[in-house]
Amino acid sequence: MPPTHEVTNQVPLLAGHDLAEDPTLLEGLRREGAGWAEAELHELGVLAGTERVQEWGRLVNENPPKLRTHDRVGNRIDEVEFHPHWHELMDVAVSHGLHAAPWRQDRPGGHVARAAKFYVWSQIEAGHTCPISMTYSAVPALRHNPDLATAYEPLLAANVYDFGLREPSTKRGLIAGMSMTEKQGGSDVRANTTTARPTGDGGYVLTGHKWFTSAPMSDLFLTLAQAPGGLSCFLLPRVLPDGTRNRIHLQRLKDKLGNRSNASAEIEYDEAVGWLVGEEGRGVRTIIEMVNNTRLDCVIGGAAGLRYGALRAAHHARHRHTFGQALDRQPLMTNVLADLAVESEAATMAALRLAGASDRAAGGDRQEEALRRLALAVTKYWVCKRAPAHAAEALECLGGNGYVEESGMPRLFRESPLSSIWEGSGNVAALDALRAMGKQPDSVEAFFTEVEQAEGADPRLDDAIGRVRKELADLSDVEFRARRVVELLALVFQGSLLVRHGDKAVADAFCASRLGGDWGIAFGTLPAGVDTHAINSRVWP
């Protein structure tokens, strides 16, 4: 073999580490009342860091699901085939309670513990977390029909993954999906044309076409349809109590940019049987509880992607040498890496604070519920909006190697826009924040009560809080300014958390750049004087 084939200056595989060994994550876990979950979190982090599990993530994306509408003799079966590793990923997620553990455990910090585990495990493979998130989010919505909740909640919260189309009550555990979007409406779900006709026995039959249905092989679906009393929420099982298949026909699977491992389908309801959840005409209000919980997972998943990108970029730069020294010792690269790390830490801290608010709101804390209402909307907008730019910069840190599939960075980049689109794109999230402020003024009071706890600690944050008050003092043309207003709210929320609880160097860099304006447009434009060494040292497991 010619000597030109000797491999030098290439980066070793990032494997054999604990993904939970993340100071921002662990500090937040303890601060938000879930330190009791640390041992299990590390157990999951070690598993996620293995080369074997990373291969699961690669293979399920390179071998996406396949739709089988009919069997060999022409019977309609409407099934989706997944790669075997999909089921292994799902089994780990369910057995560790990433789906619905907080609803079955009456323990403080349950939502925070679940959020931390979701954050760690989704760094390996994001697609399968869609049905996991839907199952988590379905439970509070389902409680609007106590009989249905009694029948199905214990199975939705069970820690057993039991794949296959069977009558739900015969299974050891259930997975839930959601089906709202239609061709003519998109985010405007009130434009739905699917109809629901009462049958006289307490049920309804639904007829219509759904443009996007999450996780079509789920056991149960929450969906919207027009009942005699208006747009309403319904629960539909894939298999009916008599063992026959419900008339839910899978028309095709979406050929998506990313999220390739997860099946998303167009479906047809052909007089499919369902049961009312909540009251007729109050479907949006009923299902919005599910939407808000999946929005929390958009934030957590977005933060996980930022962490994955920052870690991969730092790993490459530490092991790659150029111009006589390690790449992570080059001054400009230290700026880029630190900027990526600051964005990651700010997102992680906000995600865990929101999970903590979810815990306390579930316990009856009205102040935390009000804070969550507004802070979730603004954080969902901002963290998810930052993901594509962050992923692109992290990919670029690997150079040409990052543009190659084997690096894993193209998959991160393709995945990065999803959370900003899912459960309300940027405009929807920004306008929802305005809606929260208008309809629930206590959410604004709760927001200021939260961020003002950091007043006096950093003048740049104080000035930003003042700018927020000025933006909200004049609500003329506020819809036109919605993104600007919500962005500032999100940055102030993140900044207040970093100043109060974060690493000093990270908080200083954040306030100088994001709040003080001493920052360019691209990542890697932090001002002189920032302690990039201290920031970058926190990235490593």
Summary of the structure (lengths in Angstrom):
residues: 541
radius of gyration: 23.5
end to end distance: 37.8
largest distance: 81.0
contacts: 1957
relative contact order: 0.10
helix: 56%
strand: 13%
